[in-house]
Amino acid sequence: MPAARVEYIAPWWVVWLHSVPHLGLHLQPVDSTFRPRDESYQESLLLLGLVAAVGLGLNLVLLAAYLVCACCCRQDDAVQTKRPRSCCVTWTAVVAALICCAAVGAGFYGNSEANDGVYQLLFALDNANHTFSGINALVSGTTQKMKVDLEQHLARLGEIFAARGDYLQTLKFLQQTAGSIIVQMAGVPVWTEVTEELTKLANQTSFVEYYRWLSYLLLFILDLVLCLLACLGLAKRSRCLLASWPSVGSDGAAGTSDFCASPDTFILNITEGQVRPEVTRYYLYCSQSTSSPFQQALTVFQRSLTAMQIQVAGLLQFAVPRFPTAEKDLLEIQLLLNSSESGLHQLTALLDCRGLHKDYLDALAGICYDSLEGLLYLGLFSLLAALAFSIMICLGPGAWKHCATRNPGTHLCSSLSAPHPRPPHRNQAALFGGNPRYENVPLIGRGSPPPTYSPSMRATYLSVADEHLRRYGNEFPA
């Protein structure tokens, strides 16, 4: 009896995303059940993507309009204060840089979670594919043994036992029992088409996921570079660098959440016509109250093999002493039956619902927990990145104008990097008797080495010294 099923419970983000209204292109309500082949459902997902694209487009238009107004409309520089605006520019740039770093961190985490979920799905698909391939191999192998190999041995034994009607009757019983086994094996589903579809799905998913992961990784690196360039633009007064903008990626979270809201229904619908519904439900639910649809076939198989082994053992015991040439065929039949019994045990284990049901739950966990959570973090990355770069773009023109008015001859913005000049401690005119002519004379005679003078200051010093000697030289002769 199979163990109790480990129930799949949809996480809260699946319920939240699934509750988003689905509307067609004509704004008519559409059922949110996951139906990827339905045209109206495809239109509803397309509309959600268009809404996101329109939002991004409006954001870009508004930012472009702001840049045009900021660059074309000149404000009076005299009205604006310098130091408060410098502080505002600096702190706003710091906040934008932190938001950008948080966006990249969320993006890296989301990309890793989505990748882990997809590879968990691929691992579950590979295990299920291995199980289905094993079932097909065992069923086809058993059918081949009973239909071809056993028939050949029975034909040769029929020629040997031609004179003994009782032995021929035993051979006929073996043939009928083998036919019954073949009929029972025909009731086991053939999973050839399923394995082909799973292999194709796994290959396509692996291909798309690799390039999706790589694309997002490159996008994160680009986002970091643009963030650094934007901050450098604030420091270097570069309008080109300040006008950088990241690519905001989109995702299929809505469609994935619709699948995760009711995966059993989708599996039942998509396998209809290929696999019997009771077989699909047996593997989807795997409950103690549900009996295996293969139990009767496996029981008949086991009983038939036991009966055939008894008959072959009796022929080896009583017929071989009289017909020694029949020993080889009887031993080969006995070996064939033993290998068929071993295959029966393997087939019973593979047909049990616990293995495939575990693969099913692992696949759901990979898609609906890890991958969908990763997609949500990627969406958060897009929003934070757009916010950060919107702040930098809006901050750019004002910061450029401010830097240009503060220190037009230097490369670094004085409001961001250069310290403010200190005011003089005392008026130099007081040191020279209150005479304004000596305000620009360097301080001397204070017990410290003189500073380095520019040529203009040195010329002023010499001229003042000469005038001093001419004025007071006659009053105090040597």
FENURBEL-V103347 format. One record per backbone hydrogen bond with DSSP energy under -0.5 kcal/mol. CO is the residue of the C=O (numbers start at 1). NH is the residue of the N-H. Records with the same first field share a line. If there is no record, write none. Layout:
CO=NH ; NH
This chain:
5=7
7=9
11=14 ; 15
12=16
13=17
14=18
15=19
17=20
21=23
22=30
24=27
28=24
33=35
35=38
38=42
39=43
40=44
41=45
42=46
43=47
44=48
45=49
46=50
47=51
48=52
49=53
50=54
51=55
52=56
53=57
54=58
55=59
56=60
57=61
58=62
59=63
60=64
61=65
62=66
63=67
64=68
65=69
66=70
67=71
68=72
69=73
72=74
75=77
76=79 ; 80
82=86
83=87
84=88
85=89
86=90
87=91
88=92
89=93
90=94
91=95
92=96
93=97
94=98
95=99
96=100
97=101
98=102
99=103
100=104
101=105
102=106
103=107
104=108
105=109
106=110
107=111
108=112
109=113
110=114
111=115
112=116
113=117
114=118
115=119
116=120
117=121
118=122
119=123
120=124
121=125
122=126
123=127
124=128
125=129
126=130
127=131
128=132
129=133
130=134
131=135
132=136
133=137
134=138
135=139
136=140
137=141
138=142
139=143
140=144
141=145
142=146
143=147
144=148 ; 149
145=150
148=152
149=153
150=154
151=155
152=156
153=157
154=158
155=159
156=160
157=161
159=162
161=164
163=165
164=168
165=169
166=170
167=171
168=172
169=173
170=174
171=175
172=176
173=177
174=178
175=179
176=180
177=181
178=182
179=183
180=184
181=185
182=186
183=187
184=187
185=188
189=191
191=195
192=196
193=197
194=198
195=199
196=200
197=201
198=202
199=203
200=204
201=205
202=206
203=207
204=208
205=209
206=210
207=211
208=212
209=213
210=214
211=215
212=216
213=217
214=218
215=219
216=220
217=221
218=222
219=223
220=224
221=225
222=226
223=227
224=228
225=229
226=230
227=231
228=232
229=233
230=234
231=235
232=236
233=237 ; 238
235=413
237=239
238=242
239=243
240=243
241=244
246=248
247=249
252=256
253=257
254=258
255=259
256=260
257=261
258=34 ; 262
259=262
262=266
263=267
264=268
265=269
266=270
267=271
269=272
271=274 ; 275
276=279 ; 280
277=281
278=282
279=283
280=284
281=285 ; 286
282=286
287=290
289=291
292=295
294=298
295=299
296=300
297=301
298=302
299=303
300=304
301=305
302=306
303=307
304=308
305=309
306=310
307=311
308=312
309=313
310=314
311=315
312=316
313=317
314=318
315=319 ; 320
319=322 ; 323
323=326
324=327
326=330
327=331
328=332
329=333
330=334
331=335
332=336
333=337
334=338
335=339
336=340
337=341
338=342
339=343
340=344
341=345
342=346
343=347
344=348
345=349
346=350
347=351
348=352
352=355 ; 356
353=357
354=358
355=359
356=360
357=361
358=362
359=363
360=364
361=365
362=366
363=367
364=368 ; 369
365=369 ; 370
366=371
367=372
369=373
370=374
371=375
372=376
373=377
374=378
375=379
376=380
377=381
378=382
379=383
380=384
381=385
382=386
383=387
384=388
385=389
386=390
387=391
388=392
389=393
390=394
391=395
392=396
393=397
394=398
395=399
396=400
397=401
398=402
399=403
400=404
401=405
402=406
403=407
407=410
413=416 ; 417 ; 418
427=430 ; 431
428=431 ; 432
429=432 ; 434
430=433
432=435
434=436
435=438
436=439
438=441
454=458
455=459
456=460
457=461
458=462
459=463
460=464
461=465
462=466
463=467
464=468
465=469
466=470
467=471
468=472
469=473
472=476
